[in-house]
Amino acid sequence: MNETTTLGGKRPTAGQLALAEALARGDTRPQGGIATVPSGVYTDPDHFGREKSALFDRLPQVLMPSALLPEPGMAVPHDLSGKPLLVTRDRQGKVQVFLNVCRHRGTRLVEGAEAVCAARLVCPYHAWTYRLDGALLALPRPDSFPGLDKDDYHLRELPSREAGGLIWFAPVEGAEFAHADTLGEDMAAFGAPDHFLFRRKTHSVAGNWKLVMDAFLESYHVTRLHAKTIGPFFKDGVTSGDMIGPHARSAVGRVDELDGIDLTDMTALRRRVTFAYQLLPATIIIPSPDYINVMSLWPQAVDHTLVEDFMLIPEPPATEKAREHWERSWALLDGGVFAGEDFRAAELGQQGLSTGAVPHLTLGDLEGGISRFHETVSEALRAAN
């Protein structure tokens, strides 16, 4: 029997199980007292520039879920990182990330932002043609390029890794993807590698990227900000958490419902516990009881962030009733909870902090995840310098 399954279905990883057991024991009271975060880290353009250079221009980060490229022979452009990227899945099913740039004269190879089925990549300018593994396959009038070695004109590839239904990339060589593999084990426990992409949307948020992250790093706000949406499903302030390298993992749930259930049965566990992942630099993963949201944040300026939200469901809707069910779930979380409440709170925070009226944010015990995240960001800044 596969170690990630039980007779009842998927089995949580050891780390996931430990968080659930801490919830069941009531071992969730945070320690540490009041902490502060300087307001300038959200409003100072120079600080934002250092973060962009040290984190987003250097560290491995999640580009998209694997479900965006479900079959061999597919490619999708991706521009939100600031680099013109092209993600492909070749005939053997391997994912690779390239610069979306023809090696002839720099023309963009694939236009748009949607995934396409493609046996090969053809430059629209001079029809230089590439395989999905990036190799130059052919070019018109090769006689006009005497001595050209096609092996020298492979598409520019960037380091990447596919693990647990997530596609990562790194902007520079020498990236370490060990944590991506560990997180991939957690995602596999949720069944993410086999999920279907139901919806994808990019939100423009007039707020600093860390204000968006902050909303998913504490449970203090859940029963208040989300009082009219998901708040009633959560018990105030009951959460457990740990770290996977620089990445945060947490669990929040209704402790009174955990008694007597098999915590090793992931299906039963997800009905009562909501896990959340906050990955450095800026990815948020929220597995709901029967679907998964993956949000990748792409900072554009100190006060502007693009958030790409993907909703993954276990299988394609087989009936109109099933489709309507998933549409309601998408509308509730993406439009109601995330856009209408979390992202809006980030925008309101940006407006207030930009006045200079608040020199620092004051964080209580239930907001310790924010403190830890800012410490992690500071460590990354120091390491880059």
C-alpha positions as CSV (number, residue, x, y, z in Angstrom):
1,M,0.0,0.0,0.0
2,N,1.3,3.5,-0.9
3,E,2.5,5.3,2.3
4,T,0.3,8.3,1.5
5,T,-2.9,6.3,1.5
6,T,-5.1,4.4,3.9
7,L,-8.2,2.3,3.2
8,G,-10.2,5.5,3.7
9,G,-8.2,7.5,1.1
10,K,-5.3,9.8,1.3
11,R,-3.2,9.9,4.4
12,P,-1.6,13.2,5.8
13,T,2.1,13.5,6.0
14,A,3.8,13.3,9.3
15,G,4.0,17.1,9.5
16,Q,0.3,17.6,8.7
17,L,-0.6,14.9,11.2
18,A,1.4,16.6,13.9
19,L,-0.4,19.9,13.4
20,A,-3.8,18.1,13.6
21,E,-2.8,16.3,16.7
22,A,-1.8,19.6,18.3
23,L,-5.2,21.0,17.5
24,A,-6.9,17.9,19.0
25,R,-4.9,18.2,22.2
26,G,-5.7,21.9,22.5
27,D,-1.9,22.6,22.3
28,T,-2.4,25.8,20.4
29,R,-1.9,28.7,22.8
30,P,0.7,31.0,21.1
31,Q,3.5,32.4,23.1
32,G,5.7,35.5,22.6
33,G,3.7,38.5,23.6
34,I,3.3,41.7,21.7
35,A,5.6,42.3,18.7
36,T,5.9,45.1,16.2
37,V,6.7,45.5,12.5
38,P,7.9,48.9,11.1
39,S,5.4,50.5,8.8
40,G,8.1,51.4,6.4
41,V,8.5,47.8,5.2
42,Y,5.1,48.3,3.5
43,T,5.6,51.8,2.2
44,D,9.3,52.5,1.4
45,P,10.1,52.1,-2.3
46,D,13.8,51.6,-1.5
47,H,12.9,48.7,0.8
48,F,10.6,47.2,-1.8
49,G,13.5,47.4,-4.3
50,R,15.7,45.4,-1.9
51,E,13.0,42.8,-1.4
52,K,12.5,42.5,-5.2
53,S,16.2,41.9,-5.8
54,A,16.8,39.6,-2.8
55,L,13.6,37.5,-3.0
56,F,11.8,37.6,-6.3
57,D,14.9,38.0,-8.5
58,R,16.8,35.2,-6.7
59,L,14.7,32.6,-4.8
60,P,12.7,29.6,-6.1
61,Q,9.0,30.4,-6.3
62,V,5.8,28.8,-7.4
63,L,4.7,29.7,-10.9
64,M,1.5,27.7,-11.3
65,P,-0.2,24.4,-10.5
66,S,0.7,21.5,-12.8
67,A,-3.0,21.4,-13.7
68,L,-2.5,24.3,-16.0
69,L,-0.5,22.0,-18.3
70,P,-2.3,18.7,-17.7
71,E,-1.1,16.8,-20.9
72,P,2.2,16.4,-22.8
73,G,2.5,18.7,-25.7
74,M,1.4,21.9,-24.0
75,A,2.9,25.4,-23.4
76,V,1.8,28.5,-21.5
77,P,3.3,31.9,-21.5
78,H,3.7,33.6,-18.1
79,D,4.6,37.3,-17.7
80,L,3.6,38.2,-14.2
81,S,7.1,37.8,-12.7
82,G,8.4,40.6,-14.9
83,K,10.3,38.1,-17.1
84,P,8.7,36.7,-20.3
85,L,8.5,33.1,-19.4
86,L,7.3,30.1,-21.3
87,V,6.4,26.9,-19.5
88,T,6.2,23.7,-21.5
89,R,5.4,20.1,-21.0
90,D,7.2,18.0,-23.6
91,R,6.1,14.8,-25.3
92,Q,7.7,12.8,-22.4
93,G,5.6,14.8,-19.8
94,K,8.6,16.8,-18.5
95,V,8.0,20.4,-17.5
96,Q,10.6,23.0,-18.3
97,V,10.7,26.8,-18.0
98,F,12.3,29.0,-20.7
99,L,12.5,32.6,-21.6
100,N,9.7,33.2,-24.2
101,V,12.3,34.6,-26.7
102,C,13.4,33.3,-30.0
103,R,17.2,32.9,-30.2
104,H,17.3,34.4,-33.7
105,R,16.3,38.0,-33.2
106,G,14.5,38.0,-29.8
107,T,10.9,37.8,-30.9
108,R,8.3,36.6,-28.5
109,L,7.5,33.0,-29.4
110,V,4.1,32.4,-27.9
111,E,1.6,35.3,-27.4
112,G,-1.2,35.6,-24.9
113,A,-1.4,34.1,-21.4
114,E,-3.5,30.9,-22.0
115,A,-2.2,27.3,-22.2
116,V,-2.0,26.0,-25.8
117,C,-1.5,22.5,-27.3
118,A,1.6,22.6,-29.4
119,A,3.7,19.9,-31.1
120,R,6.4,22.6,-31.6
121,L,7.1,26.2,-31.1
122,V,7.2,28.4,-34.2
123,C,8.5,32.0,-34.1
124,P,5.9,34.2,-35.8
125,Y,8.6,36.4,-37.4
126,H,10.9,34.1,-39.3
127,A,9.5,30.6,-38.4
128,W,12.4,29.4,-36.5
129,T,11.0,26.2,-35.0
130,Y,11.7,24.7,-31.6
131,R,10.8,21.4,-29.8
132,L,9.0,21.7,-26.5
133,D,12.3,20.7,-24.8
134,G,13.8,24.0,-26.1
135,A,16.0,22.5,-28.9
136,L,16.1,24.4,-32.2
137,L,14.5,21.9,-34.6
138,A,14.6,23.8,-38.0
139,L,14.9,27.2,-39.6
140,P,14.0,28.4,-43.1
141,R,16.8,28.7,-45.6
142,P,19.5,27.2,-43.4
143,D,21.9,27.8,-46.3
144,S,21.8,31.5,-45.5
145,F,23.3,30.8,-42.1
146,P,26.6,29.0,-43.0
147,G,28.2,27.2,-40.2
148,L,25.3,27.7,-37.7
149,D,25.2,24.9,-35.1
150,K,21.6,24.4,-34.0
151,D,22.8,23.1,-30.7
152,D,24.0,26.6,-29.9
153,Y,20.5,28.0,-30.2
154,H,18.6,26.2,-27.5
155,L,16.0,28.3,-25.8
156,R,17.3,30.0,-22.7
157,E,16.2,27.7,-19.8
158,L,15.7,28.6,-16.2
159,P,15.9,26.2,-13.3
160,S,12.6,24.6,-12.5
161,R,11.0,21.7,-10.5
162,E,7.6,20.1,-10.6
163,A,6.6,18.6,-7.3
164,G,3.3,17.6,-5.8
165,G,1.2,19.3,-8.5
166,L,3.2,22.6,-8.3
167,I,5.6,24.1,-10.9
168,W,8.4,26.1,-9.4
169,F,11.1,28.1,-11.1
170,A,14.1,30.1,-10.1
171,P,15.3,33.3,-11.8
172,V,19.0,32.4,-11.4
173,E,21.2,29.3,-11.6
174,G,22.1,27.2,-8.6
175,A,18.7,27.2,-7.0
176,E,17.9,24.6,-4.3
177,F,14.6,22.9,-4.6
178,A,14.7,20.5,-1.6
179,H,11.9,22.4,0.2
180,A,9.8,22.2,-3.0
181,D,10.1,18.5,-2.9
182,T,9.1,18.3,0.8
183,L,6.1,20.6,0.2
184,G,5.3,18.4,-2.8
185,E,4.7,15.5,-0.4
186,D,2.2,17.6,1.5
187,M,0.4,18.6,-1.8
188,A,0.4,15.0,-2.9
189,A,-1.4,14.1,0.4
190,F,-4.2,16.5,-0.8
191,G,-4.2,14.8,-4.2
192,A,-3.1,18.0,-5.9
193,P,-1.1,16.2,-8.7
194,D,-4.3,14.7,-10.0
195,H,-6.5,17.7,-9.7
196,F,-8.3,19.6,-12.5
197,L,-8.0,23.3,-13.0
198,F,-11.5,24.7,-12.7
199,R,-10.8,28.5,-12.7
200,R,-7.9,30.9,-12.9
201,K,-8.0,34.7,-12.4
202,T,-5.5,37.5,-11.8
203,H,-6.4,40.2,-9.3
204,S,-4.9,43.7,-9.2
205,V,-4.5,44.7,-5.5
206,A,-3.5,48.3,-4.6
207,G,-1.4,47.1,-1.6
208,N,2.0,45.9,-0.7
209,W,2.6,42.2,-1.3
210,K,3.3,41.6,2.4
211,L,-0.1,43.0,3.4
212,V,-1.7,40.3,1.2
213,M,0.5,37.6,2.8
214,D,-0.3,38.9,6.3
215,A,-4.0,38.1,5.9
216,F,-3.1,34.4,5.5
217,L,-0.6,34.3,8.4
218,E,-3.0,34.7,11.3
219,S,-6.4,33.5,12.4
220,Y,-7.2,36.6,14.6
221,H,-9.2,38.2,11.7
222,V,-11.1,35.1,10.5
223,T,-14.3,35.3,12.6
224,R,-14.4,39.1,12.2
225,L,-13.4,40.1,8.7
226,H,-15.1,37.0,7.4
227,A,-18.1,37.1,9.7
228,K,-20.6,37.0,6.8
229,T,-18.7,34.4,4.7
230,I,-16.5,31.7,6.2
231,G,-16.0,33.0,9.7
232,P,-18.8,30.9,11.3
233,F,-17.0,27.7,10.2
234,F,-13.9,28.5,12.4
235,K,-13.3,28.6,16.1
236,D,-11.7,31.9,17.2
237,G,-7.9,31.7,17.6
238,V,-7.5,28.0,17.4
239,T,-4.5,27.3,15.2
240,S,-1.2,25.3,15.1
241,G,1.8,25.9,12.8
242,D,5.3,25.0,11.9
243,M,8.0,25.8,9.3
244,I,9.3,23.8,6.3
245,G,12.6,25.7,5.8
246,P,11.5,29.3,5.2
247,H,7.9,28.3,4.4
248,A,5.1,28.4,6.9
249,R,2.5,25.7,7.4
250,S,-0.5,26.1,9.6
251,A,-3.8,24.4,10.6
252,V,-7.0,25.9,11.9
253,G,-10.1,24.0,12.9
254,R,-13.1,23.3,15.1
255,V,-11.4,21.5,17.9
256,D,-14.7,20.4,19.4
257,E,-15.3,18.3,16.2
258,L,-11.9,16.5,16.3
259,D,-12.7,14.1,19.1
260,G,-13.2,10.6,17.8
261,I,-12.2,11.1,14.2
262,D,-9.4,9.2,12.5
263,L,-6.8,12.0,12.1
264,T,-4.9,9.8,9.6
265,D,-7.8,9.9,7.1
266,M,-7.2,13.0,5.1
267,T,-10.7,13.2,3.8
268,A,-12.2,13.2,7.3
269,L,-9.5,15.5,8.5
270,R,-10.1,18.1,5.8
271,R,-13.8,18.4,6.8
272,R,-12.7,19.7,10.2
273,V,-9.3,21.3,9.7
274,T,-8.2,23.9,7.2
275,F,-4.5,23.8,6.4
276,A,-2.8,26.8,4.9
277,Y,0.7,27.3,3.4
278,Q,2.6,30.6,3.1
279,L,5.6,30.0,0.9
280,L,8.5,32.4,0.6
281,P,8.6,34.6,-1.2
282,A,4.9,35.0,-2.0
283,T,2.7,31.9,-2.6
284,I,-0.4,31.0,-0.6
285,I,-2.1,27.6,-0.7
286,I,-5.5,27.0,0.9
287,P,-6.8,23.4,0.7
288,S,-10.6,23.6,1.4
289,P,-12.4,20.4,2.3
290,D,-12.9,19.4,-1.4
291,Y,-10.8,21.7,-3.5
292,I,-7.5,23.7,-3.4
293,N,-6.7,27.4,-4.0
294,V,-3.2,28.3,-5.1
295,M,-2.4,32.0,-5.1
296,S,0.9,33.3,-6.5
297,L,1.7,36.9,-5.7
298,W,3.7,39.1,-8.1
299,P,4.7,42.5,-6.7
300,Q,4.7,45.3,-9.3
301,A,5.4,48.2,-7.0
302,V,5.6,49.0,-3.3
303,D,1.8,49.5,-3.3
304,H,0.7,47.3,-6.2
305,T,0.5,43.5,-6.3
306,L,-0.9,41.1,-8.9
307,V,-2.4,37.9,-7.4
308,E,-3.1,34.9,-9.6
309,D,-5.6,32.6,-8.1
310,F,-6.1,29.0,-9.3
311,M,-8.9,26.8,-8.1
312,L,-8.2,23.0,-8.4
313,I,-10.9,20.4,-8.0
314,P,-10.6,16.6,-7.8
315,E,-12.0,16.0,-11.3
316,P,-13.7,17.8,-14.2
317,P,-17.4,18.5,-13.5
318,A,-19.4,15.6,-15.0
319,T,-22.8,17.3,-14.8
320,E,-24.3,20.7,-14.8
321,K,-25.2,20.4,-11.2
322,A,-21.6,19.6,-10.4
323,R,-20.4,22.6,-12.4
324,E,-22.9,24.9,-10.6
325,H,-21.5,23.6,-7.2
326,W,-18.0,24.5,-8.2
327,E,-19.0,27.9,-9.6
328,R,-20.6,28.7,-6.2
329,S,-17.4,27.7,-4.4
330,W,-15.3,29.8,-6.7
331,A,-17.5,32.8,-6.3
332,L,-17.5,32.4,-2.5
333,L,-13.7,32.2,-2.1
334,D,-12.2,34.0,-5.0
335,G,-14.7,36.8,-5.3
336,G,-16.2,37.0,-1.8
337,V,-13.5,36.0,0.7
338,F,-10.3,36.7,-1.1
339,A,-11.1,39.7,-3.3
340,G,-14.0,41.1,-1.3
341,E,-12.4,40.8,2.1
342,D,-8.7,39.8,2.3
343,F,-7.5,41.8,-0.7
344,R,-9.7,44.7,0.3
345,A,-8.3,44.7,3.8
346,A,-4.8,44.9,2.3
347,E,-5.8,47.9,0.2
348,L,-7.3,49.6,3.3
349,G,-4.1,48.9,5.2
350,Q,-2.0,50.4,2.5
351,Q,-4.1,53.5,2.5
352,G,-3.7,53.9,6.2
353,L,0.0,53.1,6.5
354,S,0.8,55.4,3.7
355,T,-0.3,58.4,5.8
356,G,2.5,57.8,8.3
357,A,0.0,57.9,11.2
358,V,1.1,54.5,12.4
359,P,4.9,54.1,12.9
360,H,4.6,50.3,13.4
361,L,2.1,47.5,13.3
362,T,1.3,46.0,16.7
363,L,0.9,42.3,16.7
364,G,-0.6,40.1,19.4
365,D,-0.1,36.5,20.3
366,L,-2.6,35.4,17.6
367,E,-0.7,37.2,14.9
368,G,2.7,35.5,15.5
369,G,2.8,34.1,12.0
370,I,3.2,37.6,10.7
371,S,6.2,38.2,13.0
372,R,7.8,35.0,11.9
373,F,7.2,35.8,8.2
374,H,8.8,39.2,8.5
375,E,11.8,37.7,10.3
376,T,12.1,35.2,7.4
377,V,12.0,38.0,4.9
378,S,14.7,39.9,6.9
379,E,16.9,36.8,6.9
380,A,16.6,36.5,3.2
381,L,17.5,40.2,2.8
382,R,20.6,39.7,4.9
383,A,21.6,36.5,3.1
384,A,21.4,38.3,-0.3
385,N,23.7,41.1,1.0
